Amino acid sequence: MTEWFEKSFGRDYLLVYKHRDMQGAYEEVRRMMEWLELPEGAEVLDLCCGMGRHSMALNGFGFRVTGVDLSEVLLAEARKLDTAGEVRWIHGDMRNVPITDQFDAIVNLFTSFGYFAGDRDNEQVLREMYRLLAPGGRFIIDYLNPAYVAAHLVPHSVRTVEGIHIDEKRRIEDGFVRKTIVLQDGSESGERVYEEQVKLIERERFLEMLELAGLKIDAIYGDYDASPYEPDQSKRMIFVGRRDV
């Protein structure tokens, strides 16, 4: 059976998320740099790099970057963005990354975690991060805040982008936040429908999963302004930590 993420991260994804820009990525990376405390030239893995915005920003700040993603469409966009060919782009599943290198840091950004229905698969991603981190290496997992999502979920929205009507419905069910996206362009081919879902993992459960994977936490932030995580108020739940030596 085809998983939702094998279908959703294609050409239409570029349209639905067109509002994500490079400037925003640079600002987020700039704030991340002091959390990671890395020297220039450090090796950084962008796990689930998508169309490469954060990878390119990390490269711009002097790091040697590898970007991994399952979507060939998004990787093609990343390679277009990387006009000088400075980032290593690799096609792969975050549960089984096809490289043996170890990195000084790994970043997993823009809620690129919790895609899998089973705990075992989500835990396997953390085990892969442990394997790919050099001893003492740092990591950042930028994840949603489940309580904030539940309190501020917009059930329905519509918009038009480049003449395409985009209808998005959001709901929380069975421990997931789920979105159904319907695109209509007025053609005879009709509408195109995509599903997205992210498992809602509370802080204590997330910390348990990290510990089982051998990853240690140094801080949990509520947003990129380094504000402390507040369960009822924070927009994000950003884990910053390390693999022990």
C-alpha contacts under 8 A as a table, 3 or more apart, distances in Angstrom:
res1	aa1	res2	aa2	distance
2	T	6	E	6.51
2	T	7	K	7.47
3	E	6	E	5.42
3	E	7	K	7.09
4	W	7	K	5.53
4	W	8	S	6.12
4	W	194	Y	7.57
4	W	195	E	5.97
4	W	196	E	6.31
4	W	197	Q	7.87
5	F	8	S	5.12
5	F	9	F	6.13
5	F	115	Y	7.67
5	F	196	E	7.06
6	E	9	F	6.58
6	E	70	L	7.80
6	E	71	S	7.32
7	K	10	G	6.61
7	K	194	Y	7.30
8	S	12	D	7.66
8	S	13	Y	6.47
8	S	194	Y	5.75
8	S	195	E	6.79
8	S	196	E	7.13
9	F	12	D	7.50
9	F	13	Y	5.37
9	F	14	L	7.98
9	F	71	S	6.08
9	F	73	V	7.35
9	F	74	L	7.09
10	G	13	Y	5.39
10	G	14	L	7.11
10	G	71	S	7.00
10	G	73	V	5.54
10	G	74	L	6.92
11	R	14	L	5.52
11	R	15	L	7.12
11	R	73	V	6.66
12	D	15	L	5.12
12	D	16	V	6.24
13	Y	16	V	5.04
13	Y	17	Y	6.02
14	L	17	Y	5.50
14	L	18	K	5.60
14	L	74	L	7.94
15	L	18	K	5.02
15	L	161	V	7.14
16	V	19	H	7.99
16	V	161	V	7.80
16	V	166	I	7.45
17	Y	20	R	5.93
18	K	21	D	7.59
20	R	24	G	7.28
21	D	24	G	5.64
21	D	25	A	6.74
21	D	53	R	7.49
22	M	25	A	5.03
22	M	26	Y	6.23
22	M	53	R	5.66
22	M	54	H	7.78
22	M	57	A	7.69
23	Q	26	Y	5.13
23	Q	27	E	6.31
24	G	27	E	5.20
24	G	28	E	6.29
25	A	28	E	5.15
25	A	29	V	6.16
25	A	53	R	5.92
25	A	54	H	5.31
25	A	57	A	6.48
26	Y	29	V	5.12
26	Y	30	R	5.99
26	Y	54	H	6.98
26	Y	57	A	5.15
26	Y	58	L	7.83
27	E	30	R	5.09
27	E	31	R	6.43
28	E	31	R	5.32
28	E	32	M	6.27
28	E	224	Y	6.38
29	V	32	M	4.82
29	V	33	M	6.20
29	V	54	H	6.88
29	V	57	A	6.52
29	V	58	L	6.46
30	R	33	M	5.46
30	R	34	E	7.79
31	R	34	E	6.39
31	R	35	W	7.50
31	R	224	Y	6.43
31	R	225	D	7.25
32	M	35	W	5.25
32	M	36	L	6.40
32	M	224	Y	7.52
33	M	36	L	5.31
33	M	37	E	6.21
33	M	38	L	7.18
34	E	37	E	5.20
34	E	38	L	7.95
35	W	240	V	7.28
36	L	105	A	7.42
36	L	138	R	6.18
36	L	139	F	7.35
36	L	240	V	7.98
38	L	42	A	6.31
38	L	104	D	7.74
39	P	42	A	5.76
40	E	61	F	7.71
40	E	62	G	5.28
40	E	63	F	5.73
41	G	62	G	5.73
41	G	63	F	4.58
41	G	64	R	5.61
42	A	62	G	7.96
42	A	63	F	5.20
42	A	64	R	5.94
42	A	103	F	7.98
42	A	104	D	6.07
42	A	105	A	7.89
43	E	63	F	6.16
43	E	64	R	4.86
43	E	65	V	5.98
43	E	66	T	7.81
43	E	103	F	5.23
43	E	104	D	5.24
43	E	105	A	6.66
44	V	63	F	6.59
44	V	64	R	6.09
44	V	65	V	4.91
44	V	66	T	6.35
44	V	103	F	5.73
44	V	104	D	5.94
44	V	105	A	4.86
44	V	106	I	5.66
44	V	107	V	7.56
45	L	65	V	5.87
45	L	66	T	4.88
45	L	67	G	5.95
45	L	68	V	7.55
45	L	103	F	6.53
45	L	105	A	6.36
45	L	106	I	4.66
45	L	107	V	6.31
46	D	49	C	5.29
46	D	54	H	7.59
46	D	55	S	6.12
46	D	65	V	7.17
46	D	66	T	6.13
46	D	67	G	4.76
46	D	68	V	6.34
46	D	106	I	5.97
46	D	107	V	5.08
46	D	108	N	6.19
46	D	109	L	7.99
47	L	67	G	6.24
47	L	68	V	5.26
47	L	69	D	6.79
47	L	94	M	6.79
47	L	106	I	6.82
47	L	107	V	6.09
47	L	108	N	5.17
47	L	109	L	7.85
48	C	67	G	7.15
48	C	68	V	5.47
48	C	69	D	4.58
48	C	70	L	7.34
48	C	94	M	6.95
48	C	108	N	6.46
48	C	109	L	7.58
48	C	112	S	6.36
49	C	52	G	5.32
49	C	53	R	7.63
49	C	54	H	7.13
49	C	55	S	6.62
49	C	67	G	5.28
49	C	68	V	5.65
49	C	69	D	5.59
49	C	108	N	7.83
49	C	109	L	7.91
50	G	53	R	7.72
50	G	68	V	7.92
50	G	69	D	5.98
50	G	71	S	7.28
50	G	74	L	5.27
50	G	75	L	6.43
50	G	78	A	7.31
51	M	74	L	4.59
51	M	75	L	5.77
51	M	76	A	7.59
51	M	77	E	5.32
51	M	78	A	4.47
52	G	55	S	5.05
52	G	56	M	6.02
52	G	67	G	7.21
52	G	74	L	7.82
52	G	75	L	7.30
52	G	77	E	7.46
52	G	78	A	4.51
52	G	79	R	7.84
52	G	81	L	7.32
53	R	56	M	5.43
53	R	57	A	6.33
53	R	78	A	7.47
54	H	57	A	4.90
54	H	58	L	6.04
55	S	58	L	5.12
55	S	59	N	6.17
55	S	65	V	6.41
55	S	66	T	7.42
55	S	67	G	6.32
55	S	87	V	7.41
56	M	59	N	4.95
56	M	60	G	6.10
56	M	81	L	7.85
56	M	82	D	7.01
56	M	87	V	7.37
57	A	60	G	4.94
57	A	61	F	6.48
58	L	61	F	5.21
58	L	62	G	6.83
58	L	63	F	5.87
58	L	64	R	7.93
58	L	65	V	6.93
59	N	62	G	5.32
59	N	63	F	4.98
59	N	64	R	6.09
59	N	65	V	5.97
59	N	86	E	7.52
59	N	87	V	7.15
60	G	63	F	7.29
64	R	87	V	7.14
65	V	86	E	7.97
65	V	87	V	5.36
65	V	88	R	6.49
66	T	87	V	5.79
66	T	88	R	4.66
66	T	89	W	5.90
66	T	90	I	7.39
67	G	87	V	7.09
67	G	88	R	6.19
67	G	89	W	4.87
67	G	90	I	6.12
68	V	89	W	6.06
68	V	90	I	4.80
68	V	91	H	5.75
68	V	92	G	6.05
68	V	93	D	7.90
68	V	94	M	7.68
68	V	97	V	7.72
69	D	72	E	7.60
69	D	74	L	7.75
69	D	75	L	6.78
69	D	90	I	6.68
69	D	91	H	5.34
69	D	92	G	5.50
69	D	93	D	6.61
69	D	94	M	7.33
70	L	91	H	5.51
70	L	92	G	4.90
70	L	93	D	5.26
70	L	94	M	7.62
71	S	74	L	5.35
71	S	75	L	6.24
71	S	91	H	7.21
72	E	75	L	5.00
72	E	76	A	6.07
72	E	91	H	6.79
73	V	76	A	5.19
73	V	77	E	6.59
74	L	77	E	5.07
74	L	78	A	6.27
75	L	78	A	4.85
75	L	79	R	6.20
75	L	89	W	7.03
75	L	90	I	7.95
75	L	91	H	7.47
76	A	79	R	5.16
76	A	80	K	6.39
77	E	80	K	5.09
77	E	81	L	6.35
78	A	81	L	5.05
78	A	82	D	6.24
78	A	89	W	7.97
79	R	82	D	4.95
79	R	83	T	7.01
79	R	85	G	7.30
79	R	89	W	7.44
80	K	83	T	5.97
82	D	85	G	5.30
82	D	86	E	6.58
82	D	87	V	6.94
83	T	86	E	7.96
85	G	88	R	7.62
92	G	96	N	7.19
92	G	97	V	5.51
92	G	98	P	6.20
93	D	96	N	5.45
93	D	97	V	5.66
93	D	98	P	7.95
94	M	97	V	5.44
94	M	125	V	5.89
94	M	128	E	7.45
95	R	121	D	6.87
95	R	122	N	7.86
95	R	124	Q	5.62
95	R	125	V	4.72
95	R	128	E	6.40
96	N	125	V	7.75
96	N	128	E	6.80
97	V	128	E	7.27
100	T	132	L	7.14
101	D	132	L	6.46
102	Q	131	R	7.42
102	Q	132	L	4.62
102	Q	133	L	5.07
102	Q	134	A	5.00
103	F	106	I	6.85
103	F	132	L	6.08
103	F	133	L	4.89
103	F	134	A	5.36
103	F	137	G	6.76
104	D	133	L	6.29
104	D	134	A	5.82
104	D	136	G	7.72
104	D	137	G	4.62
104	D	138	R	6.36
105	A	133	L	6.49
105	A	134	A	7.96
105	A	137	G	5.29
105	A	138	R	4.58
105	A	139	F	5.29
106	I	129	M	7.15
106	I	133	L	7.03
106	I	137	G	7.97
106	I	138	R	6.56
106	I	139	F	4.72
106	I	140	I	6.51
107	V	139	F	5.62
107	V	140	I	4.78
107	V	141	I	6.08
107	V	142	D	7.96
108	N	111	T	7.58
108	N	112	S	6.20
108	N	113	F	7.47
108	N	139	F	8.00
108	N	140	I	6.16
108	N	141	I	4.81
108	N	142	D	6.13
109	L	112	S	5.80
109	L	140	I	7.63
109	L	141	I	6.03
109	L	142	D	4.71
109	L	143	Y	7.11
110	F	142	D	5.98
110	F	143	Y	6.76
111	T	114	G	7.86
111	T	142	D	5.84
111	T	143	Y	4.52
111	T	144	L	5.98
112	S	115	Y	7.17
112	S	142	D	7.77
112	S	143	Y	7.25
113	F	122	N	7.35
113	F	141	I	7.96
113	F	143	Y	6.78
113	F	198	V	7.33
114	G	117	A	7.77
114	G	122	N	5.95
114	G	198	V	5.08
114	G	199	K	4.81
114	G	200	L	7.34
114	G	201	I	7.58
115	Y	122	N	7.41
115	Y	197	Q	6.35
115	Y	198	V	5.01
115	Y	199	K	6.39
116	F	119	D	7.38
116	F	121	D	6.12
116	F	122	N	6.04
116	F	198	V	7.48
116	F	199	K	7.17
117	A	121	D	7.77
117	A	199	K	6.99
118	G	121	D	5.67
118	G	122	N	6.81
119	D	122	N	5.19
119	D	123	E	5.99
120	R	123	E	5.11
120	R	124	Q	6.06
121	D	124	Q	4.94
121	D	125	V	6.63
122	N	125	V	5.35
122	N	126	L	7.03
123	E	126	L	5.25
123	E	127	R	6.43
123	E	209	M	6.26
123	E	210	L	8.00
123	E	213	A	7.29
124	Q	127	R	4.92
124	Q	128	E	6.16
125	V	128	E	5.07
125	V	129	M	6.34
126	L	129	M	4.95
126	L	130	Y	6.32
126	L	209	M	7.69
126	L	210	L	6.66
126	L	213	A	5.86
127	R	130	Y	5.02
127	R	131	R	6.26
127	R	213	A	5.04
127	R	214	G	7.73
128	E	131	R	4.97
128	E	132	L	6.10
129	M	132	L	5.14
129	M	133	L	6.06
130	Y	133	L	5.31
130	Y	213	A	6.68
130	Y	214	G	6.76
130	Y	215	L	6.66
130	Y	243	R	6.46
131	R	134	A	7.82
133	L	136	G	7.75
133	L	137	G	5.33
133	L	138	R	7.42
133	L	243	R	6.68
134	A	137	G	5.01
134	A	243	R	7.36
135	P	243	R	5.73
135	P	244	D	5.75
135	P	245	V	4.28
136	G	242	R	6.03
136	G	243	R	5.12
136	G	244	D	5.04
136	G	245	V	4.74
137	G	242	R	5.43
137	G	243	R	5.49
137	G	244	D	7.61
138	R	240	V	7.43
138	R	241	G	5.63
138	R	242	R	4.15
138	R	243	R	6.52
139	F	239	F	7.89
139	F	240	V	5.78
139	F	241	G	5.38
139	F	242	R	5.71
140	I	238	I	6.88
140	I	239	F	5.57
140	I	240	V	4.66
140	I	241	G	6.67
141	I	238	I	5.66
141	I	239	F	5.12
141	I	240	V	6.72
142	D	236	R	7.12
142	D	237	M	6.38
142	D	238	I	4.45
142	D	239	F	6.51
143	Y	236	R	6.03
143	Y	237	M	5.21
143	Y	238	I	5.75
143	Y	239	F	7.83
144	L	149	V	7.33
144	L	235	K	6.87
144	L	236	R	4.71
144	L	237	M	5.50
144	L	238	I	7.90
145	N	148	Y	5.40
145	N	149	V	6.21
145	N	202	E	7.81
145	N	231	P	7.19
145	N	234	S	6.74
145	N	235	K	5.85
145	N	236	R	4.79
145	N	237	M	5.05
146	P	149	V	5.13
146	P	150	A	6.21
146	P	200	L	5.55
146	P	201	I	6.79
146	P	202	E	6.42
147	A	150	A	5.18
147	A	151	A	6.26
147	A	231	P	6.29
147	A	232	D	5.92
148	Y	151	A	5.13
148	Y	152	H	6.00
148	Y	231	P	7.39
148	Y	232	D	6.07
148	Y	233	Q	6.39
148	Y	234	S	6.61
148	Y	235	K	5.95
149	V	152	H	5.31
149	V	153	L	5.44
149	V	235	K	7.75
150	A	153	L	5.67
150	A	172	I	7.33
153	L	170	R	7.17
153	L	171	R	7.55
154	V	157	S	7.25
154	V	170	R	6.61
155	P	169	K	5.51
155	P	170	R	4.68
155	P	171	R	6.17
156	H	167	D	7.58
156	H	168	E	5.71
156	H	169	K	4.51
156	H	170	R	6.23
157	S	167	D	6.10
157	S	168	E	5.35
157	S	169	K	6.67
158	V	165	H	7.31
158	V	166	I	5.61
158	V	167	D	4.53
158	V	168	E	6.21
159	R	165	H	6.01
159	R	166	I	5.32
159	R	167	D	6.75
160	T	163	G	5.92
160	T	164	I	5.33
160	T	165	H	4.51
160	T	166	I	5.81
161	V	164	I	5.20
161	V	165	H	6.69
161	V	166	I	7.37
163	G	185	D	6.72
164	I	183	L	6.51
164	I	184	Q	5.79
164	I	185	D	4.77
165	H	183	L	5.61
165	H	184	Q	5.12
165	H	185	D	6.29
166	I	181	I	6.91
166	I	182	V	5.85
166	I	183	L	4.78
166	I	184	Q	6.75
167	D	181	I	5.73
167	D	182	V	5.09
167	D	183	L	6.46
168	E	179	K	6.67
168	E	180	T	5.72
168	E	181	I	4.61
168	E	182	V	6.50
169	K	179	K	5.52
169	K	180	T	5.21
169	K	181	I	6.62
170	R	177	V	7.19
170	R	178	R	5.64
170	R	179	K	4.41
170	R	180	T	6.56
171	R	177	V	5.85
171	R	178	R	5.36
171	R	179	K	6.53
172	I	175	G	6.90
172	I	176	F	5.64
172	I	177	V	4.48
172	I	178	R	6.04
173	E	176	F	5.48
173	E	177	V	6.57
173	E	178	R	7.35
175	G	199	K	6.12
175	G	200	L	5.67
176	F	197	Q	6.28
176	F	198	V	5.50
176	F	199	K	4.37
176	F	200	L	5.22
177	V	197	Q	5.64
177	V	198	V	5.51
177	V	199	K	6.53
177	V	200	L	6.66
178	R	195	E	7.28
178	R	196	E	5.68
178	R	197	Q	4.35
178	R	198	V	6.69
179	K	195	E	5.76
179	K	196	E	5.08
179	K	197	Q	6.30
180	T	193	V	7.09
180	T	194	Y	5.83
180	T	195	E	4.72
180	T	196	E	6.54
181	I	193	V	5.66
181	I	194	Y	5.11
181	I	195	E	6.29
182	V	191	E	6.48
182	V	192	R	5.63
182	V	193	V	4.55
182	V	194	Y	6.52
183	L	191	E	5.50
183	L	192	R	5.11
183	L	193	V	6.49
184	Q	187	S	7.71
184	Q	190	G	6.53
184	Q	191	E	4.68
184	Q	192	R	6.61
185	D	190	G	7.53
185	D	191	E	7.29
186	G	190	G	6.90
187	S	190	G	5.92
201	I	205	R	6.35
201	I	206	F	6.11
202	E	205	R	5.49
202	E	206	F	6.14
203	R	206	F	5.03
203	R	207	L	6.11
203	R	237	M	7.96
204	E	207	L	5.11
204	E	208	E	6.23
205	R	208	E	5.01
205	R	209	M	6.29
206	F	209	M	5.09
206	F	210	L	6.24
207	L	210	L	5.07
207	L	211	E	6.17
207	L	217	I	7.91
208	E	211	E	5.16
208	E	212	L	6.23
209	M	212	L	5.13
209	M	213	A	6.35
210	L	213	A	5.12
210	L	214	G	6.41
210	L	215	L	5.18
210	L	216	K	6.96
211	E	214	G	5.07
211	E	215	L	5.44
211	E	216	K	6.46
212	L	215	L	7.55
214	G	243	R	6.77
214	G	244	D	7.75
215	L	241	G	6.99
215	L	242	R	5.90
215	L	243	R	5.05
215	L	244	D	7.17
216	K	241	G	5.40
216	K	242	R	5.34
216	K	243	R	6.16
216	K	244	D	7.03
217	I	220	I	7.65
217	I	239	F	6.85
217	I	240	V	5.97
217	I	241	G	4.14
217	I	242	R	6.57
218	D	239	F	7.89
218	D	240	V	5.76
218	D	241	G	4.78
218	D	242	R	7.45
219	A	239	F	6.20
219	A	240	V	5.26
219	A	241	G	6.73
220	I	228	P	6.60
220	I	229	Y	5.85
220	I	237	M	6.54
220	I	238	I	5.42
220	I	239	F	4.74
220	I	240	V	6.20
221	Y	224	Y	7.35
221	Y	226	A	5.44
221	Y	227	S	5.59
221	Y	228	P	4.73
221	Y	229	Y	4.70
221	Y	236	R	7.39
221	Y	237	M	5.95
221	Y	238	I	4.98
221	Y	239	F	6.69
221	Y	240	V	7.96
222	G	225	D	7.96
222	G	226	A	6.77
222	G	227	S	5.40
222	G	228	P	5.32
222	G	229	Y	3.95
222	G	230	E	6.45
222	G	234	S	4.67
222	G	235	K	6.13
222	G	236	R	4.88
222	G	237	M	5.18
222	G	238	I	6.27
223	D	226	A	5.86
223	D	227	S	6.02
223	D	228	P	7.92
223	D	229	Y	7.68
223	D	234	S	6.76
223	D	235	K	6.33
223	D	236	R	5.22
223	D	237	M	7.02
223	D	238	I	6.83
224	Y	227	S	7.41
229	Y	234	S	5.85
229	Y	236	R	7.75
229	Y	237	M	6.48
230	E	233	Q	5.35
230	E	234	S	5.18
231	P	234	S	6.19
234	S	237	M	7.23
